[in-house]
């Protein structure tokens, strides 16, 4: 069965991953986002104890 022969498919997989890792990934990571995240202060929510009706 040709599906079980890894000889051509392994080379294709290695080639595609190397193209992605060496060529496409640096090009994609070089883009700057259009909206930079804002520096917001982290606020902790006010918590109040729960009043259980049966106690």
Order of alpha helices (4+ residues) and beta strands (2+ residues): alpha-alpha
